[in-house]
Structures are given as structure tokens and as C-alpha cells.
Amino acid sequence: RTMRLLAHNMLACNIKGVVNGYPLKITSKKQESTENEFNKDFIVHMLAKIDWPAFVYGAKVLGCLDGMPEDGVPADAVDDEEFLRKVHHALLEVAVVEGELECPESGRKFPISNTIPNMLLNEDEV
């Protein structure tokens, strides 16, 4: 799974005893942006599924919020292609190449190497 904001929006810390393991904090030491084909229907579908505050947090950290509203998805989002393209860019084109994710409760850090987050737990964390 490549560490993009789409993946970040679905990942949580599953360490035994952790109650508040979402959203994970992001630290990016290296990131890249690659162009992907825009699919309006997919982005519209994802708008209903993503956690907007977590998306906004990640987009701010990665520097790709690009003027999108922080307080929620606009009512006319489905018809606003400029907005949908900004969401597409942040969700699918910006990737963390090197960095880490951190559990907001335990502080446990999960490394991201070559765009792949390592979310494996140690035996004592399961």
C-alpha cells in the first residue's frame, strides 16, 4: 500500500489497549507527486467515505491543502470540478516516500520506507 492520503485516511494504530489510534500523525522526510488519471466518479464516491478532518490534517502536513475548505466538503462539491481535482491530487498523487506515522495515543512510530508504511506490530503489542 503506497503511503498516500487515501491510505492514511484508512489506517489506525491497532496496538492492544489503544482507544484513540486515529488519525495517525504524519512526518514526511521525503515526498513525491506523480500524475494519475482524474476519475470524477471515483473522487465523488470517496468524498462520502473519507474522514474530512483527517484528510485536511494530512493535506496540511503534506502541503497540498491548496485552498480546500477545512470545515467540511462543500455542498456543491459534486459539481465543482476544480475542487474535485484538488481532492484527487491530495488523495492520489502526493505520496510520502520516506517518513513515519505516529499513534496519537501511544506515540508508537511506524516507519514509511520507499512509500510503504510498516504497520506491523511487535508481539507484545498484539
BELVENKA-V399770 format. One record per residue. N is the residue number from 0. RES is the residue in one small letter. SS is DSSP state (helix for helix, strand for strand, loop for the rest). Layout:
n=N res=RES ss=SS
n=N res=RES ss=SS
This chain:
n=0 res=r ss=loop
n=1 res=t ss=strand
n=2 res=m ss=loop
n=3 res=r ss=strand
n=4 res=l ss=helix
n=5 res=l ss=helix
n=6 res=a ss=helix
n=7 res=h ss=helix
n=8 res=n ss=loop
n=9 res=m ss=loop
n=10 res=l ss=loop
n=11 res=a ss=loop
n=12 res=c ss=loop
n=13 res=n ss=loop
n=14 res=i ss=loop
n=15 res=k ss=loop
n=16 res=g ss=loop
n=17 res=v ss=loop
n=18 res=v ss=loop
n=19 res=n ss=loop
n=20 res=g ss=loop
n=21 res=y ss=loop
n=22 res=p ss=loop
n=23 res=l ss=loop
n=24 res=k ss=strand
n=25 res=i ss=strand
n=26 res=t ss=strand
n=27 res=s ss=strand
n=28 res=k ss=strand
n=29 res=k ss=strand
n=30 res=q ss=strand
n=31 res=e ss=strand
n=32 res=s ss=strand
n=33 res=t ss=loop
n=34 res=e ss=loop
n=35 res=n ss=loop
n=36 res=e ss=loop
n=37 res=f ss=loop
n=38 res=n ss=loop
n=39 res=k ss=helix
n=40 res=d ss=helix
n=41 res=f ss=helix
n=42 res=i ss=helix
n=43 res=v ss=helix
n=44 res=h ss=helix
n=45 res=m ss=helix
n=46 res=l ss=helix
n=47 res=a ss=loop
n=48 res=k ss=loop
n=49 res=i ss=loop
n=50 res=d ss=loop
n=51 res=w ss=helix
n=52 res=p ss=helix
n=53 res=a ss=helix
n=54 res=f ss=helix
n=55 res=v ss=helix
n=56 res=y ss=helix
n=57 res=g ss=helix
n=58 res=a ss=helix
n=59 res=k ss=helix
n=60 res=v ss=helix
n=61 res=l ss=loop
n=62 res=g ss=loop
n=63 res=c ss=loop
n=64 res=l ss=loop
n=65 res=d ss=loop
n=66 res=g ss=loop
n=67 res=m ss=loop
n=68 res=p ss=loop
n=69 res=e ss=loop
n=70 res=d ss=loop
n=71 res=g ss=loop
n=72 res=v ss=loop
n=73 res=p ss=loop
n=74 res=a ss=loop
n=75 res=d ss=loop
n=76 res=a ss=helix
n=77 res=v ss=helix
n=78 res=d ss=helix
n=79 res=d ss=loop
n=80 res=e ss=helix
n=81 res=e ss=helix
n=82 res=f ss=helix
n=83 res=l ss=helix
n=84 res=r ss=helix
n=85 res=k ss=helix
n=86 res=v ss=helix
n=87 res=h ss=helix
n=88 res=h ss=helix
n=89 res=a ss=helix
n=90 res=l ss=helix
n=91 res=l ss=helix
n=92 res=e ss=helix
n=93 res=v ss=strand
n=94 res=a ss=strand
n=95 res=v ss=strand
n=96 res=v ss=strand
n=97 res=e ss=strand
n=98 res=g ss=strand
n=99 res=e ss=strand
n=100 res=l ss=strand
n=101 res=e ss=strand
n=102 res=c ss=loop
n=103 res=p ss=loop
n=104 res=e ss=loop
n=105 res=s ss=loop
n=106 res=g ss=loop
n=107 res=r ss=loop
n=108 res=k ss=strand
n=109 res=f ss=strand
n=110 res=p ss=strand
n=111 res=i ss=strand
n=112 res=s ss=strand
n=113 res=n ss=loop
n=114 res=t ss=loop
n=115 res=i ss=strand
n=116 res=p ss=strand
n=117 res=n ss=loop
n=118 res=m ss=loop
n=119 res=l ss=loop
n=120 res=l ss=loop
n=121 res=n ss=loop
n=122 res=e ss=helix
n=123 res=d ss=helix
n=124 res=e ss=helix
n=125 res=v ss=loop
